[in-house]
């Protein structure tokens, strides 16, 4: 099999089989089961098909290697089939261990190329996809001269470093938000902007534990309307449909579009701005979402309950309780029926009790959390932009559409001037 057989290679590039330019060290792999690893925990990575899966007290590889999934991996274009390991580590038998021959192949370039290219045509097996060593050896790649490989890897690594720093920022802000939520949803914030404590403010016992004296504990049935609107059937009307698969981590990430006649029978609930939708089918997945203005008058599945806040309840505060407060999910779990297909009757949600601060305090709490959400959203959009940039660069650099020779020449000239 010849990959990219129709590709016209740039000057100086050539097609090679991986076995010609790499060492494959699979014979040194030693699998260790999870029970055994519990007794040898340490600081050295234990690697599997898709990455580090544990840390143990010993190692069998030391240096720079490219690890490629043998089975249990992803083998299509732009998927993480390979990853680079540097230093001391252990590896099991679900991942190939490769090393570029230093005179021919840069390891980082190899890792980027395997993740860029679709190598699914080299996969064997029908029930469990596998890239066996024989097929791995026969994978054909277009190989630039070594200095060009190094420069391509350097450019892509720069983007990867930005991606890693952005992801670390996102995780940091999420941790800050989690900590703030735990404080704000149990202790609240006073009119001076201070989070309450038992040392400085008055608290009282409640069915939900200790809460500020100013707060109430109320049943949801008194504070929300349940499923207030239903779709009015109109022939040939366009429906924008939200189902459980549309929601990830409280965000609506995808919408399905139908004509009325072709819409699923479950497309019945009309939602409006500031409504909250709570999945009553598989509620443990937390497919809960806040309806922003752009989703006004969309339709959601009857697998959701629609909650619309009444006058004493600020809808964004309610959403904080629904999505982030464990008390809410614990109460839902009491009403779940079925094990294979767990679900809860929407009317049972009305029995849930929630803390109810004064309305102005609810607004302050929601505003603080919303500000952090905006920062997280901004960083996530930047991350998406970087991911698009990386894909574009991989398309251009790893195919030779854009050459990096002028960068190499300029660097050589600068180095010569220094010397």
Secondary structure, DSSP 8 states (H G I E B T S, - for coil): --TTTT----TT-EEEEHHHHEEE-GGG-----HHHHHTTEEEEEEEETTEEEEEES--SEEEEEEEEESBSS--STTS--EEEEEEEEEE-TTEEEEEE-TTT--HHHHHHHHHHS--GGG-B-SSS-B--HHHHHT-EEEE--HHHHHHHHHHHHHHHHHHHHHHHHHHHHHHHHHHHHHHHTTT-B-TTS-B--TTTS-EE--TTSSEETT-EEEEGGGTEEES--B----TT-EEEEE-GGGEETTEE---EEEEGGGS-TTEEEE--TT-EEEE-BSGGG---EE--GGGTT-EEETTEEEEEE-TTS-HHHHHHHHHH-HHHHHHHHTT-B-STT-B--GGGGGG-EEEE--HHHHHHHHHHHHHHHHHHHHHHHHHHHHHHHHHHHHHHHTTTSS--HHHHHHHHHHHHHH-
